[in-house]
Amino acid sequence: MKLKWLQNSDEKNLSFTGHLEELRRRIIVMLVTIGGCFAALYPLSDNLLLLIRAPMMEEQLYMLAPTEAFIVHLKLAIFGAIIIAMPMILYQAWAFVAPGLYVNEKKYAFPFVIVATLSFLIGGFFAYKVILPFGLQFLLGFGGALIQPVISVSNYVSFVTKMILVFGTIFEMPVIVVFLSKMGVVTPAMMRTYRKYAIIGAFVLGAILTPPDVFTQALMAGPLIILYEISIWVCVMIARKQSSLEEDENDND
């Protein structure tokens, strides 16, 4: 392809140490943003707890250690801060890799942040509304009449927030594939070749990250497989567009 790189001597001549310094600066911006969101959300941590425990409102949560309630409020504020700061986190990630992109690709920063943020929120919402209610119902009912649940609020909050963050990250797959396709790392043929391994991997990942029953594993594996198929389609569209651009450039030559 005859696309031209941005002619910026600072970007072209950036050393390995310079890249590390740039990465450190981007991480600091992310952490400062998360810290500001944390400070704003901590007074609202009670509301966050009510929201987080909604999938299991019928069960009582217990504090098993003197510091547990305090730690839970910290966890909830940090979790909420990460969610709110996600656009800035994604933008900083884009800004870090932007010097390695073509000139005409740098303009996609804003669409990337919007689409990636929406994908993350959709994944988290899917976990909150679909996966967690079914998974918690199974886990709490597994003990039957012989075992009564006494649920630590800290363990519960850690479990729920982990599931939401994991599903939010998983739903970024099509966005990642777009980026890798642009770089030429993945192709439609490659993704079709590894489809069967991706399906197996989806069920293995579902078995690891979800409660140990087939239904909730399928609830995670199903979206993963669908996202993989969507990623193939996206990869095909990008390949066709790049091929068309190359043909146009060859015709112009």
N, C-alpha and C positions, 0 to 999 in steps of 0.2 A: 504494500500500500504506500502511496506517495503522500501521505499526510505529514505535515511538518510539525516538529516539536516546538514548543515555546522556547524562544531564544533568550534565556535568562541565565547569565553566566553564574549567578549565585546558585541556581538550581542545578546547573550542569556540573559544576565543580565541587558540589557538596561532598565532603569527605565522610568516611564512616563515622568519625567522631561528630561531625556536623549532623548526620542523620540521627545519631543518638540524642544530641542536644535538641533537635527538632521534636523527636518523640517525647522527650522529657517535658518540653514546653507544652505539647498537646495534652499530655497526661495531666499536667498541673491545671490547665484550663478546665479539663473534665472534672477533676477533683474539686476545684473551687466552685464550679457550677453545682455539683452534687452537694457540696457543703452549704451553699446558699439555700438550695431547696430543702435540705435537711433542717436548717434553722427555722425555715418558714413552716415546715410540716410538723415539727416535734410537738408544738402545742395542740395539734389536731390528731395526735396519735390515738386517742380514745376512739375517735370517729373511724380511723383506719382499722382499728381492732374490730369494731362492729362490722365493717365491710368485709374483713378477712374471714371472720367466723360465720358469715352468712351461709356458706355451704353446709354448716353443721350447727345450726341454731338450736337444735333440740338437745344438744349435749352440753354439759357444763365443763368449762375449762378451769384447771386448778393451778395454783402457784405452789411449787414444791420446794422452793428455796427463797430466802429473804430477798435476794437480788433479782429474782426471775422477772418480776413485773417491770422493773426498771430496764432490764436488758431487752425485754419484749418491746417496750416502747421505743427503744433505740433501733431495734431491728426494723420495726414498722416504718419509722421515719426515714431510715436509710433506704428501705425498699421503695417507698413512695418517691424519695428524692431521685433514685435511679430511673424510675418510670418517667417522671417529669423532665429530667435532664436528658432523656434519650435523644431528642433532636440535636442537642449540642454535642453529645457523645458521638453520634453518627457523623455530624459535620466535621468534627475534629479528625475522625478516622479518615474521612474523604480528603480533608485538607492535607493529611500526612502523605497519602499516596498520590495526590494530584500532580506533583512534579513529574511523575513517571507516566502521565497520561498525555495523549495527543491534545493539541490546541482545541480542536472542536469537541473534545470529550469533557473539557473542564467546565463547560457551561451546564453540565448535567448535575451540578452539585445540589441545587435546590430540589429538583425532582427526586434525586436519590434520597435526600433527607426525608422528604414527605412520604415517599413510597416505603422506605425502610421503616420509618416510624409507624406508619399504618399497619405494615406487616407484623411488626412486633406487638402492637396493641391487639390486633386480631388474634394472634396466637395466644396472648395472655388471656384474652376474653374467652376464647374457646376452652382453655384449661379451667378457668374460673366457673364457667357456666355448664360445661359438659363433663370434663374429666373428673374434677374434684367431687362433685356431688355423687357420681356413681362409684368412684374409688373409695370415698370415705364411707359410703353406705355399706359397701362390701367389707371393708376392713373392720368397721365397728360391729357388724353382724357376724363376723367370723367366729367370735368367741362364744356365741350362742347364749344360753341361759346360765352357763356355768361360770363365765368370766364377765365381770362388769367393768366397763372402761373407766379408767381414771386418767384423763388426758392432761398432760402438762401443756400449759399455754405456750411455753417456749418451743417445745417440740412441734406442736401444731402449727405455730406461725412459721417456723423454719420449713416444715413440709409444704405448706401452701405457697409460700413465697418462692420456694425453689421450683415447684411445678409451674408456676406462672412465668417465671423467668426462663425456664427451659423451653417451654412451648413458644414463648415470644421469640427466643433465639432460633428455634427450629423453623418458624415461619419466615425467617429471613432467607431461606434457601434460594427462592427465585431471584432475589436481589443479588445474592452472592454469585449465582450462575451468570447473571448479566455481566457483572464485573469481570469474571474469569473468561467469559466468552469474548469480551472486548479485548482482553489481553492475549487471546489465542491459546489459553491454557486448556480449555475444554471445547469439544466440538459435539455436534449432534450425534455423530457416529459413535464417539467415545461414550456418551451418555446412554445410548441404546445398547451398546455392548455390555455395559455394567449394570443394566436395569435389573437383572435377576439377583445380582449381589446387593443392589440397593434395597430390593424388596425384603431379602433375608435380613439385611442390616436394620431395616425399619422395625421388624418384629423383635429382633434382638434388643434394639434400643428401647422398644416399648416394654420388653420384659424387665429391663434394668431400671427404668425410670418410673414405671407405674406400679400400682399395687398388683400383687401376684394372682390376677385372674385374667382369663382369656378375653373377656369383654373389654375391660379397660385397656389392655394391651392393644387390642384391635382399634380402639378409639384413638390411640396415639399412632399406631402403624398406618391406619387408613389415611389420615391427613398427610403423613410423611410421603406415602406412595403417590398420592394426588399431587403434592407439591413437586415431587420428582418429575412426574409427567408434565406438569406445567413448565418446569424448568427446561425440559427437552424442547417443548414448543417454543419457549422464549429463545433458546439457543439456536433453533432453526431460523427464527425470524431475524436474529442478529447476523447469522451466517449469510442469509440471503441478501440482507441489506449491504453487508460488507462486500459480497461478491458483485452486487450491482454497482457499487461505488468504484470498484476496481475496473470493471468493464467500461464505465463511463470515462474514467481517467485514461484507459488504454485507447479508447476511441478518440479522445481529445489529443493524445500524443500522435 
